[in-house]
Amino acid sequence: MTMKSLIPVGRDSSPARTETNPLTMLQQEVDRLFDGFSRSLAGFSPRTLMPSMDLAETDKEIELTAELPGMEEKDVQLNVVDNHLTIRGEKKNQREEKEKDYHLVERHYGSFTRTVELPPGVNPDSIKAVMSKGVLKVTVPKPAPAQTRKIEVKTAA
């Protein structure tokens, strides 16, 4: 008795689509078009909401710089839990134009979250954050290096 594969495989060893129903094919094409449209809608995709971040390290501190154009201090929240620094923010952008023969209102909303793992032993109370002109600068003092202590082993009495 020979066993037949349930998944059709093409020449390139990948599953081949053998869809012949014209309505299903039309639905797939419409879904593909709308996916592409929603991704490019006003340049506002989840990828563009994610802020650019730079992480630099010196002997004494770790410096994180995040670009948050158009945002203010009240729109950004920083938390430290279990040596993880989380930056959350919500961007709200509204533009309104009124002219003689038209009235235009555009709104863009979205939120983001970025998390960075900190080295063990960081004191959360010593972390400082400053925001100026849409640039967030977070300074994390490095913990003191762990001290090695030799423990003497004694003979049991």
C-alpha positions as CSV (number, residue, x, y, z in Angstrom):
1,M,0.0,0.0,0.0
2,T,1.5,3.4,-1.0
3,M,0.9,6.5,1.0
4,K,0.2,9.7,-0.8
5,S,1.1,13.2,0.7
6,L,-1.9,15.4,1.6
7,I,0.1,18.5,0.9
8,P,0.9,19.1,-2.8
9,V,4.5,20.0,-3.3
10,G,5.9,21.9,-6.3
11,R,9.3,21.6,-7.9
12,D,11.0,23.8,-5.3
13,S,9.8,21.5,-2.4
14,S,7.4,24.1,-1.1
15,P,3.7,23.6,-0.7
16,A,2.0,24.6,-4.0
17,R,-1.3,26.4,-4.1
18,T,-3.8,24.7,-6.2
19,E,-6.8,27.0,-5.5
20,T,-9.2,26.9,-8.4
21,N,-12.3,28.6,-6.9
22,P,-12.5,32.0,-8.6
23,L,-14.2,33.6,-5.6
24,T,-11.6,32.4,-3.2
25,M,-8.9,33.7,-5.5
26,L,-10.6,37.1,-5.8
27,Q,-10.9,37.2,-1.9
28,Q,-7.2,36.5,-1.6
29,E,-6.3,39.2,-4.1
30,V,-8.6,41.8,-2.4
31,D,-7.0,40.9,1.0
32,R,-3.5,41.4,-0.4
33,L,-4.4,44.8,-1.9
34,F,-6.0,46.0,1.4
35,D,-3.0,44.8,3.4
36,G,-0.6,46.8,1.2
37,F,-2.9,49.8,1.4
38,S,-3.2,49.8,5.2
39,R,0.6,49.4,5.6
40,S,1.3,52.4,3.5
41,L,-1.6,54.6,4.8
42,A,0.0,58.0,5.3
43,G,3.3,56.4,6.2
44,F,1.7,55.4,9.5
45,S,2.5,51.8,10.1
46,P,3.6,50.0,13.3
47,R,7.2,50.2,12.1
48,T,7.1,54.0,11.8
49,L,5.7,54.3,15.4
50,M,8.7,52.5,16.8
51,P,11.1,55.1,17.9
52,S,14.8,55.0,16.9
53,M,17.0,54.4,19.8
54,D,20.8,54.6,20.4
55,L,22.4,52.8,23.3
56,A,25.9,53.9,24.5
57,E,28.0,52.7,27.4
58,T,30.8,54.4,29.3
59,D,32.8,53.2,32.3
60,K,30.3,54.8,34.7
61,E,26.9,54.8,32.9
62,I,24.6,53.5,30.2
63,E,23.0,56.2,28.0
64,L,19.9,55.6,26.0
65,T,18.7,58.2,23.5
66,A,15.3,57.8,21.8
67,E,13.9,60.0,19.1
68,L,10.2,60.9,19.8
69,P,9.4,63.7,17.4
70,G,6.2,65.6,18.2
71,M,5.9,64.1,21.6
72,E,6.0,65.8,25.0
73,E,7.0,64.6,28.5
74,K,3.4,63.9,29.4
75,D,3.1,61.4,26.4
76,V,6.0,59.2,27.6
77,Q,6.2,56.8,30.5
78,L,9.3,54.9,31.8
79,N,9.1,51.9,34.1
80,V,11.8,49.6,35.6
81,V,10.8,46.0,36.5
82,D,13.2,43.1,37.1
83,N,16.1,44.9,35.4
84,H,14.0,45.8,32.4
85,L,13.6,49.5,31.4
86,T,10.4,50.0,29.4
87,I,9.6,53.1,27.5
88,R,5.9,53.5,26.5
89,G,4.4,56.4,24.6
90,E,1.3,57.4,22.7
91,K,1.5,59.7,19.7
92,K,-1.4,61.9,18.9
93,N,-1.2,64.1,15.9
94,Q,-3.9,66.3,14.5
95,R,-3.8,68.8,11.7
96,E,-6.6,71.1,10.7
97,E,-6.8,73.5,7.8
98,K,-9.7,75.9,7.0
99,E,-9.8,77.7,3.8
100,K,-12.6,79.4,1.8
101,D,-13.8,76.3,0.0
102,Y,-12.6,73.4,2.1
103,H,-12.1,72.2,5.7
104,L,-9.4,69.5,6.3
105,V,-8.9,67.6,9.5
106,E,-6.3,64.8,9.7
107,R,-5.6,62.7,12.8
108,H,-3.0,60.1,13.5
109,Y,-2.9,58.0,16.7
110,G,-0.7,55.2,17.8
111,S,1.3,53.8,20.7
112,F,4.6,52.1,21.1
113,T,6.6,50.1,23.7
114,R,10.4,49.5,23.8
115,T,12.1,47.4,26.5
116,V,15.8,47.3,27.2
117,E,17.5,44.8,29.6
118,L,19.7,46.5,32.2
119,P,22.6,44.9,33.9
120,P,21.9,43.3,37.3
121,G,22.3,45.5,40.4
122,V,21.1,48.8,38.8
123,N,19.4,51.0,41.4
124,P,16.1,52.1,39.8
125,D,16.1,55.3,41.9
126,S,19.4,56.5,40.3
127,I,18.0,56.5,36.7
128,K,17.5,59.9,35.2
129,A,15.4,60.8,32.2
130,V,15.3,64.2,30.4
131,M,13.3,65.1,27.3
132,S,14.1,68.1,25.0
133,K,12.7,68.9,21.5
134,G,11.4,65.4,21.0
135,V,14.6,63.6,22.1
136,L,14.4,61.4,25.3
137,K,17.8,60.9,27.1
138,V,17.9,58.2,29.8
139,T,21.0,57.9,32.0
140,V,21.5,54.7,34.0
141,P,24.5,54.7,36.4
142,K,26.3,51.3,36.2
143,P,26.3,49.3,39.4
144,A,29.6,48.8,41.2
145,P,31.4,45.6,40.1
146,A,30.8,42.6,42.3
147,Q,33.5,42.1,44.9
148,T,35.0,38.7,45.3
149,R,35.4,37.6,48.9
150,K,37.4,34.6,49.8
151,I,35.8,32.5,52.5
152,E,38.1,30.3,54.6
153,V,37.2,26.6,54.9
154,K,37.7,25.2,58.4
155,T,38.0,21.7,59.6
156,A,34.9,20.3,61.3
157,A,35.3,19.7,65.0
